[in-house]
Amino acid sequence: MSGKSLLLSPFQIGDVTLNNRIVISPMCQYSAVNGLANDWHLVHLGSRAVGGAGLIIQEATAVSPEGRISYGDLGIWEDAHIEPLKRIVDFVHSQGSNIGIQLAHAGRKASCEKPWDGGGQIAPNLENGWETIAPSAIAFNNEKHVPKAMNLEDIQSVLKDFKSAAQRAIEAGYDVIELHAAHGYLLHQFYSPLSNKREDNYGGSFENRIRLTLEAVETIQEVWGKQRALMVRISATDWTEGGWSIEDSVRLSSILKSKGVHLIDTSTGGNVLADIPAKPNYQVPFSAQIREQASIATGAVGLINTPEQAEAILQAGEADLVFIARESLRNPHFPLYAAHILEGNSVEKWPNQYKRAYPAHGEWK
């Protein structure tokens, strides 16, 4: 294919104009110490900027120490985190890319070992472990440690943490905030009836279960404003009977749009063990349905591995942005590769330092 590609065309989200519609999904690196970013994060995220991504979203960045998935997660709960994060932001900007931060709280899925060390939950009385919190005292995946059911004071504390994190994100210079409300982490735990058995204003009805997600959006906007680019990642379905459904997601997405959210990053699952039919494009129909029925911009994610596949999703009107994760780990220069495949002569898009590696025309070698 050659000619004008939709994947490589600009896209406006809030006050940010992306150079193209390729987004690097947030991918945990489990490589921080006390939440502090280091050279690994600079090189990991910076190489995707060199690779030409329109937007790079930093991994789930915890708004509090107990909100981390593992003790190796990035954090933004104290001012000491700002400077090393700003170093990354500044480099990404120097390469012409935009950068977002995914603000997250893991809830009952926190206090875990690093994946390459097994990934299991660490008891609070052991080294690198801590007490976890959740909407209800229900453990994930039959873990031995049962989380503490949050009281109203705990809820207000979490909201305060999201607000403080958003203020630090401004100071670090991020272009976009993505609120993590997917994959079985805290906000997803609240809106899914499978993990929320509360009987107060944060449980029971659909309106009550989504309350914390809406309040998190509103408290972030108190400092972030409504013009700055704000997206929310949701799990569009629990893949489980009696759980959160795509119909619920359309309804939530419509409300989020009315609150000033600019885009729904549409993923699925993660709150309970489920039989998920993972295959290329398996999550794209959820993005398409939310985009059409909630009239909000969406991002498609999940096993999107080729430029042609990404282009076809956009051409079919199933999403506005395409989020690349594992393929980006295999090929940090995926956007430049996509330009070569979809538009032919792409050498001009390469950094000067790399241009001599490829001919002006010819096969990718």
C-alpha positions as CSV (number, residue, x, y, z in Angstrom):
1,M,0.0,0.0,0.0
2,S,1.1,3.5,-0.7
3,G,-0.5,6.9,-0.5
4,K,-2.2,8.7,2.4
5,S,-2.7,6.5,5.4
6,L,-5.4,7.2,8.1
7,L,-3.2,5.6,10.7
8,L,-0.5,8.2,10.0
9,S,-2.8,11.2,9.9
10,P,-3.1,13.7,12.8
11,F,-5.8,13.4,15.5
12,Q,-7.0,15.9,18.0
13,I,-7.7,14.9,21.6
14,G,-8.6,17.7,24.0
15,D,-5.9,20.4,23.6
16,V,-3.4,18.0,22.0
17,T,-2.8,17.2,18.3
18,L,-1.1,13.9,17.7
19,N,1.1,13.5,14.7
20,N,-0.4,10.1,14.0
21,R,-2.9,7.7,15.5
22,I,-0.4,5.2,16.8
23,V,-0.4,5.1,20.6
24,I,2.0,3.1,22.7
25,S,0.0,1.4,25.4
26,P,1.0,1.6,29.0
27,M,3.1,-1.4,29.8
28,C,4.5,-2.0,33.3
29,Q,8.2,-2.4,33.5
30,Y,8.4,-3.4,37.2
31,S,11.8,-1.7,37.3
32,A,11.3,1.2,39.7
33,V,12.6,1.6,43.2
34,N,10.3,3.4,45.7
35,G,8.3,4.5,42.7
36,L,11.2,6.5,41.1
37,A,11.8,6.4,37.4
38,N,15.3,5.6,36.2
39,D,17.4,5.1,33.1
40,W,15.4,2.0,32.1
41,H,12.2,4.0,31.9
42,L,14.0,6.8,30.0
43,V,15.4,4.4,27.4
44,H,12.2,2.3,27.1
45,L,9.8,5.2,26.6
46,G,12.4,7.4,24.8
47,S,13.0,4.7,22.2
48,R,9.3,4.6,21.3
49,A,9.5,8.4,20.8
50,V,12.5,7.9,18.5
51,G,10.3,5.3,16.8
52,G,7.7,7.9,15.8
53,A,4.7,7.2,18.0
54,G,2.0,9.9,18.0
55,L,1.4,9.3,21.7
56,I,3.2,7.3,24.3
57,I,1.4,6.4,27.5
58,Q,3.6,5.7,30.5
59,E,2.9,2.5,32.5
60,A,0.4,2.4,35.3
61,T,1.8,4.9,37.7
62,A,0.5,4.6,41.3
63,V,-1.1,7.5,43.0
64,S,-0.1,6.0,46.4
65,P,2.4,3.4,47.6
66,E,-0.4,0.9,48.4
67,G,-1.8,1.5,44.9
68,R,1.1,-0.2,43.2
69,I,0.7,-3.6,41.5
70,S,4.2,-4.5,42.6
71,Y,7.0,-2.9,44.6
72,G,8.7,-2.3,41.2
73,D,6.0,0.0,39.9
74,L,6.4,3.7,39.0
75,G,4.7,6.2,41.4
76,I,3.7,9.8,41.5
77,W,2.6,10.0,45.1
78,E,5.3,12.4,46.2
79,D,7.2,15.4,44.8
80,A,10.5,13.5,44.6
81,H,8.9,11.5,41.7
82,I,8.5,14.6,39.5
83,E,12.1,15.4,38.4
84,P,13.0,11.9,37.0
85,L,9.6,11.8,35.2
86,K,10.1,15.2,33.8
87,R,13.4,14.1,32.3
88,I,11.5,11.4,30.4
89,V,8.8,13.8,29.3
90,D,11.3,16.3,28.0
91,F,13.1,13.7,25.9
92,V,9.9,12.4,24.4
93,H,8.9,16.0,23.5
94,S,12.3,16.6,21.9
95,Q,11.6,13.7,19.5
96,G,8.2,15.2,18.4
97,S,6.0,12.8,20.3
98,N,3.4,13.4,22.9
99,I,3.4,11.6,26.2
100,G,0.6,10.6,28.7
101,I,0.6,9.2,32.2
102,Q,-1.7,6.4,33.3
103,L,-2.8,7.2,36.9
104,A,-3.6,4.0,38.7
105,H,-4.6,2.3,41.9
106,A,-4.4,-1.5,41.9
107,G,-6.8,-2.1,44.8
108,R,-7.0,-5.8,45.7
109,K,-4.6,-6.7,42.9
110,A,-1.7,-4.8,44.6
111,S,1.2,-6.1,46.7
112,C,2.5,-8.5,44.1
113,E,5.8,-10.0,43.1
114,K,7.4,-9.1,39.8
115,P,6.1,-11.3,36.9
116,W,9.5,-12.9,36.3
117,D,9.6,-13.9,40.0
118,G,6.2,-15.5,39.8
119,G,3.8,-12.5,40.1
120,G,2.0,-13.9,43.1
121,Q,0.5,-11.7,45.8
122,I,2.9,-10.9,48.8
123,A,1.3,-11.1,52.2
124,P,1.4,-7.8,54.1
125,N,3.7,-9.2,56.9
126,L,6.4,-10.2,54.4
127,E,9.1,-8.1,52.8
128,N,7.8,-6.0,49.9
129,G,4.2,-6.7,50.9
130,W,1.4,-4.4,52.2
131,E,-2.2,-4.4,53.2
132,T,-4.5,-4.1,50.1
133,I,-7.9,-2.4,49.9
134,A,-10.9,-3.0,47.8
135,P,-14.6,-2.1,47.6
136,S,-15.4,-5.4,49.4
137,A,-13.4,-8.0,51.3
138,I,-13.2,-10.4,48.4
139,A,-9.8,-11.7,47.3
140,F,-8.8,-11.9,43.6
141,N,-8.3,-15.4,42.2
142,N,-8.7,-17.1,45.6
143,E,-5.6,-15.4,47.0
144,K,-5.1,-16.2,50.6
145,H,-4.9,-12.5,51.6
146,V,-8.3,-10.9,51.7
147,P,-8.3,-7.1,51.1
148,K,-9.7,-4.6,53.5
149,A,-13.1,-3.3,52.5
150,M,-12.7,0.4,52.1
151,N,-14.6,2.8,54.4
152,L,-15.7,6.3,53.3
153,E,-12.5,7.8,54.7
154,D,-10.5,5.4,52.6
155,I,-12.4,6.4,49.5
156,Q,-11.9,10.1,50.1
157,S,-8.2,9.4,50.7
158,V,-7.9,7.7,47.3
159,L,-9.6,10.6,45.6
160,K,-7.2,13.0,47.2
161,D,-4.3,10.9,45.9
162,F,-5.7,11.1,42.4
163,K,-6.0,14.8,42.6
164,S,-2.4,15.2,44.0
165,A,-1.1,12.9,41.2
166,A,-2.8,15.0,38.5
167,Q,-1.1,18.1,39.9
168,R,2.3,16.5,39.8
169,A,1.6,15.3,36.3
170,I,1.1,18.9,35.3
171,E,4.4,19.8,36.9
172,A,6.2,17.0,35.1
173,G,4.8,18.2,31.8
174,Y,2.6,15.4,30.6
175,D,0.3,16.1,27.7
176,V,-2.4,13.5,28.5
177,I,-3.8,11.8,31.6
178,E,-5.3,8.3,31.2
179,L,-7.3,7.2,34.2
180,H,-6.9,3.4,34.7
181,A,-10.3,2.0,35.3
182,A,-9.7,-1.4,33.7
183,H,-8.1,-4.9,34.2
184,G,-9.5,-5.6,37.6
185,Y,-7.8,-2.7,39.3
186,L,-9.5,-0.5,41.9
187,L,-12.0,1.5,39.8
188,H,-12.9,-1.6,37.9
189,Q,-13.4,-3.4,41.2
190,F,-15.9,-0.8,42.1
191,Y,-18.0,-0.8,38.9
192,S,-18.1,-4.6,38.5
193,P,-20.9,-6.4,40.4
194,L,-18.6,-9.4,40.7
195,S,-16.2,-7.6,43.1
196,N,-18.4,-4.9,44.6
197,K,-20.9,-6.2,47.2
198,R,-21.2,-2.9,49.1
199,E,-24.6,-1.7,50.4
200,D,-23.8,2.1,50.6
201,N,-23.7,4.8,48.0
202,Y,-20.8,3.1,46.3
203,G,-22.4,-0.3,45.8
204,G,-25.6,-2.0,44.5
205,S,-27.0,0.0,41.6
206,F,-25.1,0.8,38.4
207,E,-25.1,4.5,39.4
208,N,-23.6,3.7,42.7
209,R,-20.9,1.3,41.4
210,I,-19.7,3.9,38.8
211,R,-19.6,6.7,41.4
212,L,-16.0,6.4,42.3
213,T,-14.8,6.4,38.6
214,L,-16.8,9.5,38.0
215,E,-15.5,11.2,41.2
216,A,-12.0,10.3,40.2
217,V,-12.5,12.0,36.8
218,E,-14.0,15.1,38.5
219,T,-11.2,15.4,41.2
220,I,-8.6,15.1,38.5
221,Q,-10.3,17.8,36.4
222,E,-10.2,20.1,39.5
223,V,-6.5,20.6,38.7
224,W,-6.2,19.3,35.2
225,G,-9.2,21.2,33.8
226,K,-11.5,20.1,31.0
227,Q,-9.5,21.3,28.1
228,R,-6.4,19.1,28.7
229,A,-6.6,15.7,27.1
230,L,-8.2,13.1,29.4
231,M,-8.9,9.5,28.5
232,V,-10.2,6.6,30.6
233,R,-9.2,3.0,30.1
234,I,-12.1,0.6,30.8
235,S,-12.6,-3.1,30.6
236,A,-15.7,-3.3,28.3
237,T,-16.7,-6.7,29.6
238,D,-15.8,-9.1,32.4
239,W,-16.3,-12.0,30.0
240,T,-18.4,-13.5,32.8
241,E,-22.2,-14.0,33.2
242,G,-23.6,-11.6,35.8
243,G,-20.5,-9.3,35.4
244,W,-19.9,-6.0,33.8
245,S,-21.1,-5.9,30.2
246,I,-20.7,-4.0,27.0
247,E,-24.1,-2.4,27.5
248,D,-22.8,-1.1,30.9
249,S,-19.7,0.2,29.1
250,V,-21.7,2.1,26.5
251,R,-23.7,3.6,29.3
252,L,-20.6,4.6,31.3
253,S,-18.8,5.9,28.3
254,S,-21.7,8.2,27.5
255,I,-21.7,9.6,31.0
256,L,-17.9,10.0,30.9
257,K,-18.3,12.0,27.7
258,S,-20.8,14.3,29.4
259,K,-18.2,14.8,32.2
260,G,-15.5,16.0,29.6
261,V,-13.6,12.8,29.0
262,H,-12.2,12.9,25.5
263,L,-11.6,9.2,24.6
264,I,-12.3,5.7,25.9
265,D,-9.3,3.3,25.7
266,T,-11.3,0.1,25.2
267,S,-9.8,-3.1,26.8
268,T,-11.5,-6.0,28.5
269,G,-11.3,-8.4,31.4
270,G,-8.9,-8.7,34.3
271,N,-11.3,-8.6,37.3
272,V,-12.0,-12.3,37.6
273,L,-10.6,-15.4,35.9
274,A,-12.5,-15.9,32.6
275,D,-12.3,-17.7,29.3
276,I,-11.2,-14.9,27.0
277,P,-11.2,-15.7,23.3
278,A,-8.0,-13.8,22.6
279,K,-7.1,-13.5,18.9
280,P,-6.2,-10.6,16.6
281,N,-8.8,-7.8,16.8
282,Y,-10.8,-9.7,19.6
283,Q,-11.4,-6.4,21.5
284,V,-12.0,-4.2,18.5
285,P,-15.8,-4.8,18.3
286,F,-16.2,-3.3,21.8
287,S,-14.4,-0.2,20.7
288,A,-16.6,0.0,17.7
289,Q,-19.8,-0.3,19.7
290,I,-18.8,2.3,22.2
291,R,-17.7,4.7,19.5
292,E,-21.0,4.3,17.7
293,Q,-23.5,4.1,20.6
294,A,-21.9,6.5,23.1
295,S,-20.6,8.9,20.4
296,I,-17.2,9.3,21.9
297,A,-13.7,8.7,20.4
298,T,-12.2,5.3,21.2
299,G,-8.9,3.5,21.1
300,A,-8.7,-0.1,20.0
301,V,-6.3,-2.4,21.8
302,G,-5.2,-6.1,21.9
303,L,-3.1,-8.2,19.5
304,I,-2.8,-5.5,16.9
305,N,0.5,-6.4,15.3
306,T,0.7,-5.1,11.7
307,P,0.3,-1.7,10.0
308,E,-2.3,-3.2,7.7
309,Q,-4.3,-4.5,10.5
310,A,-4.2,-1.1,12.4
311,E,-5.1,0.8,9.2
312,A,-8.1,-1.5,8.5
313,I,-9.5,-0.8,12.0
314,L,-9.4,2.9,11.4
315,Q,-10.7,2.7,7.9
316,A,-13.7,0.6,9.1
317,G,-14.6,3.3,11.7
318,E,-14.0,0.9,14.6
319,A,-11.7,3.3,16.5
320,D,-10.0,6.7,16.3
321,L,-6.7,5.6,17.7
322,V,-4.8,2.2,17.7
323,F,-2.9,1.2,20.8
324,I,0.1,-1.0,20.3
325,A,1.7,-2.9,23.1
326,R,3.6,-6.2,22.7
327,E,4.4,-5.4,19.0
328,S,6.0,-2.2,20.3
329,L,8.2,-4.3,22.5
330,R,9.3,-6.3,19.6
331,N,9.7,-3.3,17.3
332,P,10.1,0.1,19.1
333,H,10.1,1.7,15.6
334,F,6.7,0.3,14.6
335,P,5.3,3.7,13.6
336,L,8.3,4.3,11.2
337,Y,7.8,0.7,9.9
338,A,4.1,1.5,9.4
339,A,5.0,4.6,7.4
340,H,7.3,2.5,5.2
341,I,4.6,-0.1,4.6
342,L,1.6,2.2,4.2
343,E,3.0,5.2,2.5
344,G,6.1,4.0,0.7
345,N,9.0,6.4,1.0
346,S,9.3,6.9,4.8
347,V,13.0,7.7,5.2
348,E,12.3,11.4,5.7
349,K,10.4,10.5,8.9
350,W,13.4,8.7,10.4
351,P,15.8,10.5,12.8
352,N,18.9,11.8,11.0
353,Q,21.0,9.4,13.0
354,Y,19.2,6.4,11.5
355,K,18.4,7.5,8.0
356,R,21.4,5.9,6.4
357,A,20.2,2.4,7.5
358,Y,17.5,2.3,4.9
359,P,17.3,3.2,1.2
360,A,14.8,5.8,0.0
361,H,12.9,3.0,-1.7
362,G,12.8,-0.7,-1.4
363,E,12.1,-3.5,1.1
364,W,12.3,-3.2,4.9
365,K,15.4,-5.1,5.7
